[in-house]
Amino acid sequence: MTKETMVGEDVLHKLPEPKGYRILIAIPAIDEKTEGGVYMPDQLKSREETASIIGFVLKVGAEA
């Protein structure tokens, strides 16, 4: 993994190239359990994934 991307180089080469104004963003995975050790139900994990406002920009198109 590189510091800049947080993604392995082998994975980065397999990703599609964004064209035009498009941006390729990776959304971080939601933890299976809380800091206290309690497992989160699937419905709550799904809501957190949907409400997530954090993403990592992996690649950018030429016009973005």
KETOR-161957 format. One line per 10 residues: number of its first residue (from 1); for each residue x, y, z of C-alpha. Coordinates in steps of 0.05 Angstrom, whole numbers, plus 32768, in hexadecimal, padded with zeros to 4 digits. Layout:
BEGIN
NUM	X/Y/Z ~ ...;
This chain:
BEGIN
1	8000/8000/8000 ~ 8016/8046/7FF3 ~ 800D/807F/8024 ~ 7FE9/80AA/7FF0 ~ 7FB3/8079/7FDC ~ 7FA9/8048/8016 ~ 7F9D/8014/7FDF ~ 7FCE/7FDF/7FC7 ~ 7FF0/7FED/7F84 ~ 7FD6/7FAB/7F67;
11	7F8E/7FC0/7F77 ~ 7F99/8007/7F5E ~ 7FAD/7FED/7F18 ~ 7F6D/7FC3/7F14 ~ 7F3E/7FFE/7F20 ~ 7F1B/801F/7EE4 ~ 7F34/8062/7EC9 ~ 7F02/809A/7ED4 ~ 7EF2/80C1/7E94 ~ 7EE0/810A/7E8E;
21	7EC7/812A/7ECD ~ 7EBE/80E9/7EF5 ~ 7EE1/80D8/7F36 ~ 7EEF/8092/7F52 ~ 7EE3/8091/7F9D ~ 7EEC/8059/7FD0 ~ 7EBD/8056/800C ~ 7EDD/803A/804B ~ 7EC2/7FF9/8068 ~ 7E96/7FFE/80A6;
31	7EAF/7FD8/80E4 ~ 7E8B/7F98/80F8 ~ 7E89/7FAC/8142 ~ 7E8C/7FEB/816C ~ 7EC8/8002/8195 ~ 7EA9/7FE1/81D2 ~ 7EA6/7F9D/81AF ~ 7E5C/7F9A/819F ~ 7E4B/7F7F/815A ~ 7E22/7FAE/812F;
41	7DE3/7F94/810C ~ 7DE2/7F92/80C0 ~ 7DAC/7FC8/80BD ~ 7DD7/7FF9/80E4 ~ 7E15/7FEA/80BA ~ 7DEB/7FF6/807B ~ 7DD3/8039/8096 ~ 7E1A/804F/80A8 ~ 7E33/803C/8062 ~ 7DFC/8065/8043;
51	7E06/80A1/8070 ~ 7E52/80A1/8069 ~ 7E6E/80E3/8051 ~ 7EB6/80CA/804F ~ 7ED7/80B0/8011 ~ 7F1D/80A9/7FF4 ~ 7F29/80C5/7FAE ~ 7F50/8090/7F89 ~ 7F51/80AB/7F41 ~ 7F38/80E9/7F1D;
61	7F23/80F3/7ED5 ~ 7F45/8126/7EA9 ~ 7F0E/815A/7EAE ~ 7F00/8154/7EF9;
